[in-house]
Amino acid sequence: MQFIDKTRIYIKAGNGGDGCAAFHREKYVPKGGPSGGDGGKGGSIIFVADPQDTTLFAFKRAVHFRAENGENGRAELQHGKDGNDLFIRVPVGTVVRDVETGSILADMSEPGKQRVVLRGGRGGKGNARFATPTHQSPRFAQNGIKTEERQVELELKTIADVGIIGFPSVGKSTILSVLTSAKPKIAAYHFTTLTPNLGVAERHGRAFVLADIPGLIEGAAEGAGLGHDFLRHIERTRILVHVLDVSGSEMRDPLEDYRKINAELAGFSDALAQLPQVVCCNKMDLPDAEENLERVRTALEPIGVPVFGVSAATVQGFDAMLDCIVGKLDTLPPVRVYDEAELDFGTEAQGFRIHREDDGSFVAEGGDVDRLLDTTDPDDETSMRRFQQMLIKLGIISALREMGAKDGDTIVLGEWDFTFTE
C-alpha cells in the first residue's frame, strides 16, 4: 500500500430536516389543530484515531465525506428521523487542519480518540410548536439549519518517543531492527527507507516507541530530497538518536554529517533544533572507526551530547545507549500534542449583526435574524404579523435606528428586502 501522509478532503455535516406545517384531519373533527412534526437533526462529522491505520492512502481517491441529512417532519406530529453521524477513521497521529483558517480542528494523538469536527444542522420546528392560546392555527414551520462544506487538510505526524535520524545509509533501519522487533526494508543503497518505520524497544521493564525516519540530505528543510515529507514525522518525538557512519565508509566526515543534519533541523523549526539528542556512532566494526569516534566524543561530549559507539552488524554497544535513552525519557515531557481550536458550531448562535453597504442599505444577519426568517411564512398574514413583532422584541428595529436607518432606507434580511418605516 502506498504511504501517504498528507492530503486534503472535503467534509460536510448533514442538514437539519425542515419542520412540517400541517393540520389534523379526522372525520367529524372539522377544525383539527396544528399537527406538523419537527425535522430531524443532521448527522455530525466525527474523526476517529484508528491504531490499525498507518497511512492516509484511503483518502487518495475518496475526497468528499458527507453525513446524512435529517428527515423532514410530517403530519400527525411525526418527527423526522435524525441523520446518522459519519465516522472518519484516520491513523493515530493525524492532525486535522482547516484549510481556510489554518486552525487545528483535531489532533488524533491517542488510539480510539474521537473528535466532533462538524456538528449536524438543527432540525426545524413543526407548526404545532408555534401554537399559542391567541394564535391556535399557525400556518408556518421552521426550516432546518443547512450546513456548509469545508475543506480540511489531514497531516500524519508519527507518534514516537524516539526518532532515529541521520544521512542515508548510515544504518538507521538496521539499528531499529536490532533494538526492536520491527522488520524494516534494509539494503546497501540510499533511500531504502521511504516511509517511517516504527518499533517498540524495552529496557529494564520500560517500553518506548522508536521511529526510523528516512534519510535526510542537505537542503531538506527547503524540501530537497525527502525533505518536508518526513521532517514532520520528527516533530512529535521526545528525543533524537542521531546516527553517524563513524567509519566514513560513505566518504563523508561524521562530524560534518552531524553539523549538516542539525542545520536542516534548525531550518525546519526551532522545536526540532531544541530536541535533546543522543549520538549513535555506528559501524564500529569497520576500519578508522575508533579514531573518528574519539574525534566525535571530543567535539560533542563537552557540550552535553552523549556519544556511543555501536555496531549494528555485530549487535554490540547498545546497552549503554539504551540506558541513557531510558534515563532521559524519564525526565522529558510526554509526546507533543497540538492545541485544538475551540469549535463554534454556530447552530444556535444568539444575537445578530448589522452593517451598512456601500449603496446605503442596511444588512441584518446572524443567529436571531436567521432563526426568525426560518420561522416566517411570507404568504401567511399571521406569520408576517409575528415577524414584525419579533423585529421589535429582539431589538433589531432599535439597533437599525442606532445605526442611522431612517424612513425610506432599504433593510436586507437574508433574501428579503424591506423599506424602513418609522
N, C-alpha and C positions, 0 to 999 in steps of 0.2 A: 504494500500500500504506500502511495506517495506521501511523504511527510510535508504537511502544510501547517505553518504556524502563524499565519496572518491572512485574514480575509475580511470581506465586508458582506453584510447581508441586510435585507430589509425586513422589518418586523412591524406587525400591526395587531393591536388588541381588537377584540370583537366589538361591534357596535351594540349599543343597547337597543332592545326592541321598543317599538312605539306602543304607547297606551292606546286603548280602544275606546271609541265613542259609540256607545250602543245603549238601547233601552230594552227593558224586559218585555217580552211579548208572550202572552198566555191567554188562552180562551177565557172569556169572562173577566179578564183584567185589562180593561181598555187603556188604562193610564199607568203602565208599569214604570217603575223608576229607572234611573241610570244603572246600567249593568256592565259597563266596559271594564275589562280587566287590565292590569298593569303589564307592561312589556318586561321581558326577561333581561337580566344583566349580561353583558357581553363577556366572553372569556378573556382571561389575562394571559400575558406572555411571561413565562417563568423559566429562568435558566437553572439548570441542574448540573453540578460538578460530578462527572462520571469517572471513577478511577479506572474503568476499563478502556476508556478512550485515551489515545496518546497523540492524536493528530487532528487537525481541523479538516481533513480530507472530505468528510461527509458534506461540507459546505461548499465544495468546489463547483457543483452544478446546482444544488438546491439553494437558492439565494432569497426566496420570498417565503416568509413564515407568517401566517395569519391565524389568529384564534377564531373560534366560532362565534358568530353573532347571536345575540339573544333573540328569541322569538317575539313577535308582536302579541299584544294582549288580544283577547277575544271576548265575544259577548257572554253573558251569563256569568260575569265575574271570573272568567277563566284567565289566569295569568300566563304569560308566555314563559316558556322554558328558558332557563339560564344557559348561555353558551358554555361549552367546555373550555377549560383552560388549556393552553398549548405549552407543553414542557419541552424545552430545547436542551438537549444533553450536549455538554462540552467537556473537554479534558480538564482535569484538575490543574489549576494554574492559569486558566484563561481569564483575561481581562476584557470586559465588555465596555467599549467607549463610544459615546455619542459622536458621530462624525461631524455634525453641525456645530456643537458647542465644545467638543473636546473633553467633556467631563466624563469621569469613570462612573458608569452606572452599576457595575458589579465586578467584584474580584472573586472569582470562584476558586478560592485558595484552599478549601478543605473538602475532602471526599464527602459526597452526599449533600453539600450545601445547596440550598435553594434561594433564589432571589427573584422577587417580582419586579420586573423592569417596566412593563406597561400594564396598567390595570384596565380591565374591560369597562366599556361605557355603561352608565347607569340606565336602567330601563325606565321608560316614561310611564307616568301615572294614567290610569284609565279615568273616564269621566265620572265614575262612581266616587272617586276620591275628592271631587270638587263640589259635591252636593252639600248644600247648607240649608238651614231652615228657611232662609229667604230666597234661596236660589236652588230649587229642588230638581231642576232639569237641565243641568249643564250639557251643552252640545259639543263641547270641545274636550280633547285629551292632550296629554303631553307627549312630545316626541322623545325617543331615546337619545342619549348622547352618542354622537358619531365620533369615532376616534380617527387619529391621523397616523399614517405610516411614517416610520422613522428608519433612517439608515444607521447601523451600528457597525463598529469595527471589532472583530474578535482577534485578540493577540495572545498567543500562548507563550507564557513565560515559565520555563521549567522550575518546578519547586524541588530544591535540593539543599541540604545543609552545606555540602562541599562541592565546589566547582573545580574541575581539573582543566587547566588551561596551558597553552604553550604553542609553539610553532608546529606545523605539520610534521609528522613522522618522528616525533621525539619520544613516542611510546605511551601516550596518554591512554589509548584504548587497552593496551596490554596491561598497564598498571591497574585500570579499572577491573579487568578480568582477574587479576591476581588478588585484589582486595575484596572482591565481591563474587557473587555467583553469576554476574552478568556475562553474556557471551557476545560482545560486540564484534563487528567485522574487522579483521586485522589483516593488513598486508603491508609490504615494504614499498609503498608509494604514497605520494601526497594526496590529501583529501580522501583517504579511505572512509573516514567518518563524515557523513553528510547530514546526519541528524544527531541531536544529543542522545547519548546512551545513559541510562540510569541503573544503579546497582545499590544494594544495601550492604554495608560493612558492619561488623560487630567487633568490639574490643572491650574486654572486661565487663561483659554484660550490657554494654551500651551499644545501641544500633543507631546508625545515621545513614543518610542517603547521599550518594556521590553522583555527580553528573559529569560525563566526559564531553566537554564542549569541542566542536570541530575546530581544527587548527586555524589560528589567526595569522595574518600576514601584515606587512606594513601597509598602511592606508585603510585598514579595516574600519576604523572609526568614521571614515568618509564613505564607506560602502564598498571598498575594494575587496576582491576575493569573496569570501562568505560574509564578511563584514557585519553589517547591521542585522542580517538574517539570524545571526547566532549570538551576537553580543547581548541581545535581550535576555538570553537564557542564563546569563551570569548574574542578572540584576537581583534575583531573589536569594542567591547563595549567601551564607554567613561567613565563609572563609574560602580562600582560593589555594589550591595546591598548584603551584607554578612549576611545571615540568621542564627541565632543561636537558638537552643532549650534552652531557658533560664530557663526552669523548670527542666531540667535534666531528663526528662521522659524516655530518651533512655539510662539512666545510664551512661551519659558522662558529663564531665565538660565543660560548654560553653566556658570558656576562653581557655581551652586546644584545643577545636574544632577550635577556631579562629586561634590559632597558627599553628595547623596542616594543615588547608586549605591554609593558606598563604605560608607555606613551600612548598606545592605542586605547587602553582602558581609560586613561585620563581624557583622551579626546572624545570619547563617547559620553562619559558622565563623571562628575565628581564623586558620586556614590561608589562607582566601580573602583576608582583610583584609591579610595579610602578603605576598601575591604582588607582585612588582615590576610597575610599570605604566609604559606609555608613553601619553601623551595625544595623541590624533589629533583636531585641531580641523578638522572637515570643513565644507564649503560656503563655502570662502574666496572663491568667485566671486560671492557674494551681498552686498548692502549691509550695513553695520555689522560685517562680519566682522573687518576689520583692527583696529578699536577693541577688540572683545571679545577678539581673540587676544592683544593686549598685556596686557589685564587678567588673562587666564588665565596667561600667562607670568610676570607679576609675582607672582602668588599661588603658583604651583606650582614653578617652577624653583629658587627659593631653598631649597625643602625636598627637592631632589634628584629631582623628577619632570620628565623631559624632555617638551617640548611641541613639536608640529609642526603647522604649518598646511598643509592639503591641500584639494584639490578633486577629489572622485570624479567629478563631472560632466565636468570638463575634463582629468582624469587628470594632475594637476600636484602636485608637492610630496612625492612618495612616496619618492624615492631616499634622502634623508637619514634618513627614518624607518626604512626597511628596513636601512640601515647600522647604525643604533642597535640595532634588534632583533637582528640577527645578532651584534653585539658583545656584547650582554647574554646571549644564549643560550650563547655560548662560555664564560661564567663561571658559569652556573647548573647545578644538579644535574639529572639526567635526569628524565623524566616520572615522576610518583609511582606507585609500585607498592605495593599494600596487603599487609601481612604476613598470610600464610596460616596458619591454625591447624594444629598438628601433629595429624594424623589418627590416631586409635587405632581400628583396625578391629576389634579385640577378638575375632577368631575363634579365636585360640589363647592367650587370656589365661591366665596361670598364677595359682595361689593361689585363695583363697576368702575370703568374708566371713561373719561370724556376728553376728547381733544378736538382742536379746530383744524379743518383742512384749509388748503391754500385758496379754495374757492369761497371760503366764508362759512361753509356748512359745519355743523357740529356732529361729531360721531360719538355715540354712547355704546360701550361694549363691555363684556366681562360677565362674571357669574350671574348676578341678579338679572341683568338685561337678557342674557341668553336663556335663562330659565323662564322668564316672563314671555319671551317670544315663543318658546316651546309650548306654552300652555294657552296660547291665544289663537282663536279661530277668526280670521278676518271676515269671514262670511257670516258670523254669528253675532247678532247685535248685543246680546247679553255678555258674550265673551269680550267684545270690544269695550263695553262699559267697565268691566272688571279691569281691563288693560289700562284704561285711563286712570282708574282709582289707584292701581298699583304703581303707576308712574309717580304719583304724588306720595304714596305711602313709603316707597323705597327711597325717596329723596332725590329722584332723578330730575324732576322738574326744578327743584331748588338749586341743584348743582348746575343745571343749564343756565339758570339766571345768574349765578355767581360767575360763570364763565363768560357772561356778556350776551347771552341769547336774548333776542327781543322779537317783537311781532314781525312775522314775515320771514324769519330766518328758517333755513332748512335743517331739520334734525334727522339724522340717519341712525336707525337701529336695525342691525342686521341687513336684510334686503329691503327693509321698509323705509320710505321717506315720508316725513311729516312736515307740516308748516307750523312753526311755533306760534301759539296764540296765548296772550295774557288773559 
